[in-house]
């Protein structure tokens, strides 16, 4: 009995065409891709939900509250009344002045000191790991512990700083009680508490600079300062720009250090910041509309500064 499928193909006869392949349905391909990436999609959905609930929703809610007045759980639209109320407060302009002054002092100390510290640590050939741990240790301490340490240092009676001033026959100072010194004292404490992270970032950037550049600079007769100016700073320019932007954003939102060191307002309101004023409106005056309006002003200011700074940085790099 002959079977058609097993008969030999004669020379010159055409090869039988293969059976047509059916194209996979788009839905089937999507389902297989979804099954393969189910874990990744699960983590992605979880992250999106967390951001939506704890970041995006509060931001949208704050914008809405800035134009509303809430009483007994009921909100009514008031337009720009909250902004007018905040602007008429005498503490409004003082808070902005203190915040801008704090940001300026923090840039002078908190931006320069970590960079200089990273330069010094980078020169050590041995023990860099211990030095990095020592510099980062204040960041790992709870803020309350750091504040208690500085309260002891600043104490006008038995504080370590005034004891040192007595040994040097210098006049003692009221570090946290004097309106002229209280803000500077808070800046020094905040710099010590937060400089560890910035120092490690700068140190990582410095260790990525090729050594040949320094060798070429030495052959040209460059000293230490010239090598820093012509080699170190240009090579770490991107990191410095990013850290400057982050420093401005962080210092404009300062709250913990003045709140714990001076109770928030400080002597004669010398340490009252914008965020502390937001805290007062929300939790002391129960005026959530005014607090949201002030927070919206701070958000717009920081967003505008960030946009202008990024644009200028791109134009300079072009």
ABEGO torsion letter per residue (X at the ends): XBBAAABBBBBGBBBBBBBBBBBBBAAAAAAAAAAAAAAAAAAAAAAAAAAAAAAAAAAAAAAAAAABBBBGGBBBBAEAAAAAAAAABAAAAAAAAAAAAAAAAAAAAAAAAAAAAAAAAAABABGAAAAAAAAAAAAABBAAAAAAAAAAAABAAABAAAAAAAAAGBBBBBAAABAAAAAAAAAAAAAAAAAAAAAAAAAAAAAABBAAAAAAAAAAGBBAAAAAAAAAAAAAAAAAAAAAAAAAAAAAABAAAAAAAAGGAEBGGAABBAAAAAAAAAAAAGBAAAAAAAAAAAAAAAAAAAAAAAAAAAAAAX
